[in-house]
Structures are given as C-alpha cells and as structure tokens.
Amino acid sequence: MSVNITPLRACFEGAIPSTLATCAPDGTPNIAYLSQVQYVDHQHLATTFQFFNKTRHNILANPHAVLKVVDPFSGASHRLHVRYLRTETSGPLFESMKAKLAGIASHTGMADVFRLRGADLYQVEQIDTHASQHQPGVPVDNALPRLRQMSTLLDASRDLDELLDNTLSALQAVAQIGHTMILKLDEAGERLFTVASRGYPTSGIGSEIPMGHGVIGVAARERTPIRISHMTSEYTYGKAVRDSAEALGLHHQLETAIPMPGLSESRSQLAVPILAGESLYGVLYVESPEDLRFSYDDEDMLQILAHQFGWMARTFASAAAVDPVSDDTPRASAPPTTPASASDKPVRVRCFKADHSIFLDEDYLIKGVAGAIFWKLLQVMRHEGREQFTNRELRLAPDLGLPDIADNLEARLVLLQRRLAERTDFIRMHKTGRGRFQLQVSRTLMTQLVEA
C-alpha cells in the first residue's frame, strides 16, 4: 500500500522534537531525539547523521525503525515505519540539511557540537496516526490563490526591468514577505550579483556573492532550495563575502565592494535557485527577522515563482537579442536630453583597465562587464556623437568580447541602468524599444583610462 507523507510536512518543521526508535541485533531497543527531520518527497524523508552513537550502530545493523512525529497545530502524533536506504555526504539534500542544522545549532547554542556528517535517507513504508483528544483549530493556508495572483503580476511584465520589479512587488504585497533579493549568475558561473532588492535601506545593486558561499551561494551551486528557520552566523552573506575575499587574498578590496543589503539579524532565510530548463539564471532570496517564518509551502510557492521568472527572463533576453533592423516594434519616446551647462563642473570618469572599475570623480560606480559596457558607450558618444544604442551592437562588439549569453547582457544593462539611477543625477539610461536604449548625459564628462 502506497503512503504519502506530504500532508505531514508541518511535523518536520522542528517545532516539536521527533524521536527515532531503533533496535540492536540482540533485540535491545534504543530511542533518540532528533535535531532535524527533512521532508524529501511523498515517500522519503531524511535525518541527520552527526554522531557515531547507538542509533547509528543499530540502523546500520537493522535498517528498520519507527519515527514518531507530532503535528504542532493539531497535536496529532504519527508513527512512521521507515527503512534506512543510504547516507549522503554531499549534494543538494546534504547541503540543505547542513544549512538548516547550522541554524538549529546557533539557535540552541550548540554550534560547536552539531556538525553534519551525512544525511540518512529513509523510505516510509507505513503510517500509524493517533489523533489528539484536544485538537485546536488547524490553520488552513492554501498557497495556490496567492501563487496565481503573483503569477498574474509577473505575466504583466514587458521586459526584464519590469519583471524584476513585479516579482519583488508580488512577494511583498501578496506573500507578505518584506525583505527580498534577486541575484544573477555571472558569465563565468563563479559569482552572483544583485540586480534587484526590496525592503532594505540601501538596494545593494551590483553587490556580489561567490558561488557556494552562504545560503545564496549554496542554493545556486546545488540548484536546490536552502531554507533556514533560525538565525545562524555560518550562512550569512556577510561572512560569505569575507571568506571569499580572504581565500583570494583580496582584503584590500573589501572597502570598494558594493555592500550586500540584508537584515542585521536574519532569523529565517530561504534561497531558491532560478532555473530555465537546465540553465541556472540566478537565485531568488527572501529573509525575515522572525523564527520559522518560511514553511515547506512557502518553499514550494517560491520554487514555482522562480521557475516562471527564469523562463520569462530568458524570453525577454531572446527578444532583446533580435536584430533591431528587422524589428518593427515602435520606438518609445524618451525624455529629451538636457544639454550640459557651461556652469556645471565637469565630472571625471576613470576606468581602471584591470577590472573595468568605473569611478565618477571619487565615487565608485560599477566594475566588470557592466563597467566595460559603460566605458564602451562613453567612447562611442565621444567619437561618434551618438546616444542611441542597441543590445546587438554590444553583443557583437569585438573589444567587449561578451559571451553569447543573451540574458547576461540584458541583466548587465539593467544593473548599469539601476546603478546610474542610484548614484548620479546627470547620466540616465532609457529603454527606447526592443533591444534599443538611450544614454543621456547632462554634464560634461572627462574620461580617463587607467592602465594600472
């Protein structure tokens, strides 16, 4: 008879400790409390392997056990007859449980004791349910209406810029999630950069996280949701950035990096990979100052939303890559360019050739691919007197050497547009049609390429 543990997912949130009963070969029973039980799918769950204890010896000798879980809302208890299958010491399941265990360990003051050695995978073969005599009202939270409403908001997007804003607005207004970010994977597949955020004093547009570091980096590397319900210092993005810089010997560059937005005390975190087929676009990240803020249902909801975002972003990028010459889309009108005033103090624009870091006077703007694109635009404006550009000409420009990845160019242009809007009042980028944009400058720019 097939079993389905999906309706029991609330039992695996850790609100009420679970117990695992095992039996030694000589028949001696053993009962142990578990720090974490992870829902895997409708027939499988996983527990943490942390110590070489009696439970570990028993389960290796006799794979059959009984797991008792309790529903924190109804009080009903369930005995799950399980069979041990294997232990995973790497991969998505292991990393997800490792991150969650770090949160539990920090929450209970056991960070130096709780170290995950492996994720023990079990198959559930039978469920015995014992209803509580007193069953309080069970909260019913059907996520489907909210998901449908958010999906409709995303559908109204006409380009990547609107898609980013509509996604974060949907999470804020419909899902009531106040702190959100969307990060894009870079061309080399080594780092993720922030392209949009909501709910923070500063946007952090352009800030970066290395692949595999922190909740965001691990979710990207393993292509699996990472959800933490208690505060942990081990998986904060601030630590991720510091660790990466120290590993690369880049201590001196920390002060020039764009600070990541984020809560000073994030007690619940959920990072969901944004996928389009087999391609990783980036990560959707949400957080909260409350413990246990995000549930399995929230995880499912954001996974579906991220999937829709990924395919829509790819569609917009493909449309923007179409040769504008053959594009019959009417060109949108942009505000007229304000001529530079003779009384305006000229702005010195420096580009450091090593990493294409751009400085406006002494203020850092952007670096990398976005910096190279900005420098290219300024040189075209200077030598050709042109302020209208196309995505295609940038993609084909030999001096830029951009990879043939359409969505990365589109994301870099959005990143540059938003950084300019945040950091200056005299340079603006306006979309003027599919695959077209305008760069408007209202002050005199003095450009300098720095070789060192």
Secondary structure by P-SEA (a helix, b strand, c coil): cccccccccccccccbbbbbbbbcccbbbbbbbbcccccccccbbbbbbccccaaaaaaaacccbbbbbbcccccbbbbbbccccccccccaaaaaaaaaaaaaaaaacccccccccbbbbbbbcbbbbbbbccccccccccaaaaaaaaaaaaaacccaaaaaaaaaaaaaccccccccbbbbbcccccbbbbccccccccccccccccccccaaaaaaaacbbbbbccccccccaaaaaaaaaaaacccccccccccccccccccbbbbbbbcccccccbbbbbbccccccccaaaaaaaaaaaaaaaaaaaaaaaaaaccccccccccccccccccccccccbbbbbbcccccccccccccccccaaaaaaaaaaaaaaacccccccaaaaaacccccccccaaaaaaaaaaaaaaaaaccccbbbbbccccbbbbbbcbbbbbbbbcc
